[in-house]
Structures are given as structure tokens and as C-alpha cells.
């Protein structure tokens, strides 16, 4: 089972692309290390206060993949430096 999620964040603390990328790189790296998911920025690469991330989890069961995505999303949302704007999931 494959679970795909997209989540968009507003980074209120970033005042330049350099600050945005520092926050983004730290969170993406930690998420990949802590959870069995792939993460990539898929939109707003040149906008300094917004980002859209794609997360993918592959597992033998829907429940296992869903659990990894849910934990990774909760971890990303726990960052006080940004605010979630929207999110959706898809099951493949």
C-alpha cells in the first residue's frame, strides 16, 4: 500500500529564502530520520514564507503506511516556526 500526502505551510519566521531553507532542511532531514517516509518540497521553492511538501510511505498494509504518514505529519505540524495551511492524502 502506498500513502501519499501533501501539506502546505506558512513560515512566519522566515524573512528570506535562506531562513526558509534552514527551517525546511532541518525539518525534512529530521522527518526522514525519524519516520519511514520520503519527503520533498514540491512547490513554492522561490517563495520565502510558503512551502508545499509531499510525503510518501510504502508498506505491506494500509494501516502501517497510514501510521507512518500520520506520525510524520504530526511531527511536522509540531514545529512552532510554521503554520499548516492545507493538507490532503491519497491512497494508491
LUMPA-672150 format. One line per 2 residues: number of its first residue (from 1); their letters; for each residue x, y, z of C-alpha. Coordinates in steps of 0.1 Angstrom, whole numbers, plus 5000, padded with zeros to 4 digits. Layout:
NUM) A) X,Y,Z; ...
//
This chain:
1) XX) 5000,5000,5000; 5012,5035,4992
3) XX) 5000,5066,5011; 5007,5100,4996
5) XX) 5002,5133,5014; 5007,5169,5005
7) XX) 5009,5196,5031; 5014,5233,5027
9) XX) 5030,5255,5054; 5033,5293,5060
11) XX) 5067,5300,5076; 5061,5332,5096
13) XX) 5096,5334,5110; 5113,5334,5076
15) XX) 5123,5367,5061; 5145,5354,5033
17) XX) 5149,5323,5012; 5180,5315,5033
19) XX) 5160,5314,5065; 5132,5294,5049
21) XX) 5156,5268,5036; 5173,5265,5070
23) XX) 5139,5257,5087; 5128,5234,5058
25) XX) 5161,5215,5056; 5161,5209,5093
27) XX) 5126,5196,5094; 5128,5175,5063
29) XX) 5160,5158,5074; 5147,5150,5109
31) XX) 5114,5137,5095; 5132,5113,5071
33) XX) 5154,5101,5100; 5126,5096,5125
35) XX) 5099,5080,5102; 5099,5056,5073
37) XX) 5087,5082,5047; 5101,5101,5018
39) XX) 5098,5139,5019; 5103,5165,4992
41) XX) 5094,5202,4986; 5072,5202,4955
43) XX) 5061,5238,4952; 5069,5274,4963
45) XX) 5107,5268,4961; 5113,5305,4954
47) XX) 5088,5320,4978; 5103,5328,5012
49) XX) 5073,5322,5035; 5055,5293,5019
51) XX) 5063,5257,5012; 5044,5226,4999
53) XX) 5058,5192,5009; 5050,5158,4996
55) XX) 5053,5128,5018; 5051,5091,5007
57) XX) 5050,5060,5027; 5051,5024,5013
59) XX) 5042,4994,5035; 5027,4960,5032
61) XX) 4995,4972,5048; 4974,5003,5046
63) XX) 4974,5007,5084; 5012,5007,5086
65) XX) 5017,5032,5058; 4989,5054,5072
67) XX) 5005,5053,5107; 5039,5064,5093
69) XX) 5023,5093,5074; 5002,5104,5104
71) XX) 5032,5104,5127; 5053,5123,5102
73) XX) 5026,5149,5097; 5021,5154,5134
75) XX) 5058,5158,5138; 5059,5184,5110
77) XX) 5029,5203,5125; 5046,5204,5159
79) XX) 5072,5229,5146; 5063,5263,5161
81) XX) 5081,5281,5133; 5053,5274,5107
83) XX) 5016,5270,5104; 4998,5244,5083
85) XX) 4976,5259,5056; 4962,5228,5039
87) XX) 4967,5191,5036; 4954,5161,5017
89) XX) 4960,5124,5015; 4957,5098,4987
91) XX) 4958,5061,4988; 4974,5042,4959
//
